[in-house]
Amino acid sequence: MLRSQPEPIPRYDRPVVLIWGEAGDYFPLADARRLASEFPCATLVSVPGANTWVPVDSPVAVADAIVNFVPTPVP
């Protein structure tokens, strides 16, 4: 379980993308949801079948998530 986040995270107002493997036991998806909730402008992309090393388990999913995220306008 993640500890309470320091104050800078909620103040970071730029878009953030979290790409998270759904099959990882060490870093469960619940941790990703909690971390994403700390950022005011976060997008969580969960990758089915991927473990901790999502770029190794599913490089295409990571590339797709980045391509979809990059055009996100910055408020």
N, C-alpha and C positions, 0 to 999 in steps of 0.2 A: 504494500500500500504506500502511496506517495505521502510524504509529509506535507504540511502546510507550505504553500509557496511564498517566497519573499514578495514584498510589495511591488517590485518592478514588473512582474508579469501582468497584473491587471492594468498597469499604466501603459503597457506596450499596445499601441492602438493600430498597428499595421497588420495586414493579413498574415495569417500563419496557417501552414498546412501540416498536419500530422498524418503520416502514412504508417499504418500499424497492422501488424500481422494478427489475424484472428486465432491462429493455432498456437501461439506462444503461451507457455505456462508461466514463464518467469515474469513477463510483462503482459498481464491480462488486458483485454479490451476495456475493462472497467477503469483501469488506470488511464488509458487514452481518453476516455470520455471525461474523466475528472480533470485531466490536464487541459483538454480543449475548453472546458467550462471556465477555466481561469483566464483565458484570453478573450478580450472583447470581440475579436474578429477572427475566429479560428474555424478551419474546415478539417474535419476528421475523415480520412479515407481508410476504411478497413479493408484488408486484403484477405479473402478467404484462402485457407490452406497455407498461408505464410506464417513462419515462426518469427523469432527475434530478428533475424537478418533478412528483412523483407527484400532488399535489393538483390540478394543472392537467390532467395526462394522464388521471387516473382519480379524480375527486372522490368518486364513490360508493364506491369501494373504500376510500378514506381514511375516509370517514364510517362505513362498516360496521366497519372495524378499530377505530375509536375507540369506537363503541357496544359492540362485543364486549369491549373492554378495560376500560372504565370500571367495570363491576361487579367487577373482579378484587379479591378481598379483600386487604387489607394485613396481612401477618403481624405 
